């Protein structure tokens, strides 16, 4: 289709839309006006007739009937009815609209489709008739809308005729104008445009100034000639510039890494299986939370140099796995991502651990004395995954990593909505996890001592996390393989093994207290609690063992958590609750559980001063715990004002 035809069609459509819209709005405005007029006429007539019938001189039934008949005979009303207060009809006259329509000439009748498409609202008015202070009846009037419908039909026909006529005249004018303009363009401009890329040998035809319209196009002809010369002179320069811009668009200027746009395209290709790739793999995201503080402390140039050094070391790790094709990119100022498209589960976890160790070894101290913080998130993808879903899971994993306060890798598996799973990866995971459960020495506990300071006491507590010693000699943290164990239905086995290892550790310690985390999906398994009782049945010193649950369990598994707490209380073991600040709905259930302690995040405690609602929630948590005799532990350091408030409630804080 030619450009002129497209222009004609577009202009015709636009004009048609404008005319149709104008027609529709004008008809609708007329209909609304007639509706209002009918309703106003009914209201005024009803008020006048009711006032007349309420006069003492018109209380006689014959007089009333004469007044109502006189109004009805005017032909403007379809119904006049007078009912007594008891509902008895005292007077009623109706007029059918069909007889009136049939009496009209054919040219004045309103088509049924028009009446159905633009109906007029039934104008009804009701007034009370009284004799002094006594109500003697209820007057109802319905206005006959036949005249209004005929007026609306006539107005619509005239308006539509005008609109259609104007549209046809406009279309004819546009057709003639475009035909004339096309001839002029072909004669005066087309040869000039074709000569732009025709080389030095092609000379455009000279314009014909004796044509009135062509004379007006002479500036355009001269501009085309100048453009032809400039295009030929700068074509090579523009090509080089385009190549340079392509590099800049896909590259981060600070670290020379691929940027977010390039990474998203590569991830989209990996998900679709382009270039012979298998559409299964892993994506790791790590964030430097203190980059702003580093820029203020080290100067921006020094911080950029440190980031470049970090990127170089991570790149060296990736070069050792070059056969798998991992790619490192920078999403924004503090976020970096690694795409691992061809690595199975254990191999990907090994690479993730190496990257984590490199990043932690290159941390620098901030002005406050603490180390700068890295947070890590990992997720897998399958052919049914989407770019948005992968990035959303990574963001969620970073939030979990930040809220936990630990520099561990948070693994977020793809959700149930992504039906197609990585069967080969799951097979490798299942084999490795089952081997770890059956073999001796592959599972162990990483115990981290933690000193908690209160206002008048110091409490020593040890927190244990399960680790897996792979056959290759690498150690894998529980945050990497336990989410996979949950997905494969093996979480209960690993939790029971962690408890058994914790009991063995307690036998070798004199007065130590050990905390072992229990995953919530394990509580949902029907035989978990019975198997846990068997493990604890013959174990001594259970009072020094504390099993920790996530506060989300009080919302997701309230009955299972309650049974678990009661069973541990009978066995003599303690139960702790972490992340209570993230689950305020769990607060009403605390009095029903036998808990030893609850954990709150330091960020929540500090931010509560900026929100009255959050401050009341924090105070409610502290007061409830104090009333129930439950220890409160804040997992992170806080500022001075928050610290004084927490010490006033005897809250335990980690020693700095």
Beta strands, then each sheet from edge to edge (+ up, - down):
strand 1: 77-83
strand 2: 89-94
strand 3: 124-131
strand 4: 134-143
strand 5: 281-288
strand 6: 327-330
strand 7: 335-340
strand 8: 374-381
strand 9: 409-412
strand 10: 443-453
strand 11: 458-469
strand 12: 475-477
strand 13: 514-517
strand 14: 545-550
strand 15: 574-578
strand 16: 597-600
strand 17: 631-634
strand 18: 652-654
sheet 1: 2+ 1- 4+ 3-
sheet 2: 6+ 7- 5+ 8- 9-
sheet 3: 12+ 11- 10+ 18- 17- 16- 15- 14- 13-
end
